[in-house]
Amino acid sequence: MMTWPVAAGVVLTGLALVAQTPPPKLEVTSPLDGEYVSGILKMEARLVPLAAERDISSVTFQVEDKIVCTVVKRPWTCMWNAGPAIRKHQFRIAVDFTNGQPRLVKVVRTLGVDTGQSTGVSAVQVTATVKDGGGRFVSGLRPADFKVFEAEAPQIITGFAAEKAEVTVALALDTSGSMSQALPAVKVQAKEFLRLLPATWPTPVLAFDNSVFVISPAGAPSEERARTIDLLKAWGGTALYNAVIRALREVEAGEGRKAIVVFTDGDDRNSTVDINEVRSAVEASDAVVYFVASGEAARNRPMMRAVEELAEISGGRVLRVQSDEDTQKAFTEIREEIRNQYLLTYVPVRLAAPGTRRPLSVKVSCDGCRVRARKWYVVSGPRE
Amino acid sequence: MGDVGLFRAEPTGNMSRQLFHLAFTAVLVVGTAGAGAQSPTPVSGVWESVAVPGGFAALQQTTHTAGTADDWRVVPLAIELSYTGLDGLRTVRNIAAYAAVLRRLHQQAGAVSADRVLSLSAAGQKRAAVDTLLETLGLEFDRDRRTVKPRADREAVERTRVFERAGLPMSDLADRLNAGAAVSLSTRDGMAPLPLGAAFWQERFDPRPPPQDLLWAILSSREMASLYYALLGFDEATLAAAASNADLSAALVRHALVVPIVVPALRVENGRVVAPGGAEAAAMWADLVGKRLDRPADFVNSLLAADGGRLAYFYRTLSVLPHVPITADREHLRRLYSAFAGALREWRPDAMSQPPYPGPADVLIDLVVNADGTLAGAPWRDFWRRVFESDAWPSDPARDVAQVDPRRLLDAAELLTLLCPNGCDMRRMATFALIQREFPQPAADLAPTLLAAARARLRYPSLALEIARMKVGDPLLYTRLGASAARIDGLPQPQQAVSLVQLQSAIALLARLRSVGAPAEMIRDKVTELASLPVSPDGFEGGVARWIGQLFQAAADESVDDVAIRSLAGAPWLPPGPALEWEGIKYRVDIATTEESRIHAIREKFSANVLSAATTLVRIADTLPDAVASGSVEASLAVLTETLNAADPVDDVSWTGESATLESFRGVPREVTSTVGKARPSDRGRIERAMRTVRAAADVIAADALAALVYALTIQDPDNPFTMTRELPRRHHLQPEGVGGNRVSPWELPVERVPDRARRYISGSLLGLAAGVPQLPVRRLAAGRPNDEPNISVLVATELQRSAALAAPWTVAEEDLAAIHAARMRGTAILEATHDGSSLEAFISKAGISGPRAGWLRWSMGRGQPVADLMTLEDLVRAGGLDKRSWSWGVSAPRATCLCLTLPAVTWEMQGMPRQPEAAAVTIVEPAFRIAIEIHERRLPAALAAGVLALVMTDVIERSTLPHHSDVPTIGRYVRGMPPSRFDDYIAAVAARGPLVPVADEAKADR
């Protein structure tokens, strides 16, 4: 047992050590000051000395005027989609402590590039799903097996990604008030859907009620993503169309194949965009759009017609579900379909004016095979 | 005496009367807080305590008010919900059931052991007692295994939650009992103030409830709950009077449902009623009530009984008027009361229902009175009768007011009758408020102009509000712009809609230019030019486009749009401010630069045409005769074709109320070419026809471009959901639609419409867009979704957002934030010196604290408990003294009577509780005060405050967990509880998007 003077001495020494210990330093290892960033970005911070991290209560990552992550345990990272363009950004990382130590803050500013007006010709990407006569996905096809026609004119395929290539998949979940019964099961199935996708695929997750939120950015750790999905509660209205547009934006920065999967149980009621704007956005995007419609949504004919049209334009489809089992099956089908798609890229032989709608068709030299791909696209770029 | 009213606009020649009048004003000013010139002397012994069995948290759980409320708020809120809420009966039943189960728990636990300790070993000896106790606790006993487990039925689960909050260890109760532990079942009771003591209350019930059940007895009775609620707001002298005067207390009990209406105006001291207005008013009140003030019981009995409580409400209303003097004329007071009561015909005050909003009390509270006690604004009786005769635009205002006799003055009774002809008319109130604010002391010869201004407010409300906001100081602007609006009224569609969009947008741009610092003379001249533009059946015929070209004159190498945006951002008038350092980065305040990039960013999100296309077209049209004459028409036609080929078709526009194609522009070049391609100068008819065609296209393009610009000025956050659609400005409806109170005309402040199965749109005026649809400028700090549904009332949320929408970086004055900060410091010092009943009364009086919280404060002080935690920022600031009348910072004005921020004249508590959500919302100043203090303490510029307010309001709306959807005290509590680091986050967010601009090469190392 320690005697009083000894104990007091230890305490005093400890206090002296505390007094002499310099405060930890916050380092932001990504992004760096003056760096150029775009696409999906990992923000990362650490303390020096590392031991000080045990007293962290939270690390807040702020980009511009938004807090995008509040992380309460290691790793002190946060994924964020900077979009396809290289723009100036301001990142702010704030570290709060459990031991009353003052907050540490670091601000990092990345640089932008003024790209001016693009004069290059955009390549066109077409995602194709190929099934045999028995409805099974056909794998192992090569570029030479495909023929792409734009306005009935054959095109030269310049890029090809087979079924194993990376896909950026955005999952948008309806969390409106009407989902209160179904949401617990949908959460389980959504997590399972994401868990069985390759871990390297970027998979942003969105939730929508009256508004749309990216609840888990592309690249977020799967555990964190699952935790965020678990927190969802059902309330509010249904901004379905806004969700589609926002999901398309989320996959826009991804490279290669892209898909969005939208689960909804109701008609659009709260969007600021209308069906025409959503159609335009789908036409201008490379992403394949899938809808899983349950409840009122699956019974609502006008709505079904609208989303079926959107899905068809993109080369995707609508799956109606009536039970938890159906939902699970639908997610499985979509996952398998996404995994087994081909991405064909070509540069149009004949240039069309921006805003022009160009019909597309894809054929495959495989006996008895059926191919599904988007039916047209809209030429992007500024109108003259 | 007929013309001598409540207000005087001219000297009567009777100096003594005038002085008396002023003295009377002063007495009333001091008496604002309802406590009179002198604070009442505290009397001990009028407060006892009552047990809150199970404590406050459990009572909250029981009443389903599980948000975070202060303890003092829980019992009053339970009373409000029980007896004034729509679902009151359920609340009463829940409380009764909870009381019964708690009583049963205590009895059963007492039967098991005297010290209320339970262990399963007792089950052997007291089997029946333990069984029933376990059942009450929601536990199921397995007699064979001698273990318990929680029941899963709904009732047991709900009961477990309540017991948990009452302090019982419910989460591990079964485990502990199964482990053989002895568990205490004593609940964590709370204590609440009990005015007049237990004996008084027990006597009200038969049988007399024991002390432990007294609160339940009070809450279960509508009358007693009402009386309890009211007595909490009585000062100690009055309580003492009630305690010692059996007749007085009997009168209070007799009219228990009305007593809350009169708190805190009802004061009795030294055996005499202290009436509003002090000694000079005593005789008037005695006359009106019909009883002497030195007979308090009689007086109070009559006051509360009269007209079912309307007289009590009148009495209370006059006691809280901040600065309105009362005439010494008894007859006028009678007439005023008669008008007041007449405006409240439908109200049932003795049923604890809320007074109508807006009501006559709001008319009187909102009145502006000049420093000399006279009524501000036009005081002429005939004038106001003329104003409200019709809402038609006066073609000849001078003729209309020719019969107005400026010597015949309006008195308050007549005013109430005029503003509340059939219940209080919000439009009339707003019209009166506008004239009061903008023309405090007008000369009689200004009557025609004021008539135009008043009619503009009635007929073109958003126009009048924007003119007032411009602060140009020329009353003729109302006449000129009102006439311009009237000219458009008669146009056919779609010319009317296209002209409306142009006119409203152009005014919005001028208001914005003025707001960012454009000189008043410049704005006045530009308004005059705009108002002078001719309007033909075809509309402006390029007039607005031409006017825009002159307003934003562009050099050869820049576009009209760039010049416009730069000007609207304030570049010519808002120079960069000094450098400052924040979180290791050096910034400078540069509102104009950041605004310019923000406006560009938002504007680019809309698929609208550009202003330069409109100005180009109108230039082509204007020069067409010269071009034909000089033989250069081909060059003009080439520019025309190029301009229109590049134009975005205006092919899905809803300005007329229906989706329509206004102009595809495809046929215009061909039509114009065929008309004038080979014309000679003498072909005047052909040339003019071509000019009209081009000007019509210019009108459509100008309207399209202007509407998009107005939206770009309004939306603050590029990620706002409204920016998802490129068509938002084209979806704006400018046609009357809706019915009843939901009806919106093209000049009404706009509202958002969310139709079933159709796209959302905004309807109403393009003026006051931010104030009308404050969701447009809203900003959010957190990118993620709130996990729980916000439970704040939509009306309160909208008002909170409106306050943020009305603030701009360039409008917030440093001195206002400094004044609030200094007042808070003074108030804190006063509070720190508050150590006894007298000083507390003084503080309560200065701060304007009233209602149940006042009682809780007095009770706490009497028990030697600290009172600081019960204070709000508003208390401290008000106690510290705010002597300004005009503020650039605060909350939106009641009922959007101005597009401005203000500080409410009367606190929420002084207005009486509870009130309708929209009435309550405009008194929530805690966010504004907290921000002022946080910004000032960090020595940061006031320019940051507006952005921070927008972010704070969103957090308040989304994250404050309220026990009730419009609970003002808990909103304040949430704001006070925000950690300072959260404000660092807000400031950093504002710094990232402006008005701060990093001085990049001076960046410092990390903090």
Interface residues (C-beta under 8 A of the other chain):
Chain A: K25 L26 D33 T60 Q62 E64 D65 K66 I67 V68 Q90 R92 A94 D96 R103 L104 V105 K106 V107 R109 T175 A207 D209 S211 V212 F213 V214 I215 T228 L231 L232 K233 W235 G236 A239 N242 I245 R246 D267 D268 R269 N270 S271 T272 V273 D274 N276 E277 P302 R383 E384
Chain B: E583 G584 I585 N645 A646 D652 D717 D719 P721 F722 M724 T725 R726 E727 L728 V754 D756 R757 A758 R759 R760 R779 R780 L781 A782 A783 G784 R785 N787 D788 E789 L951 S981 D984 D985 A988 A989 V990 A991 A992 R993 P998 A1000 A1003 D1006 R1007
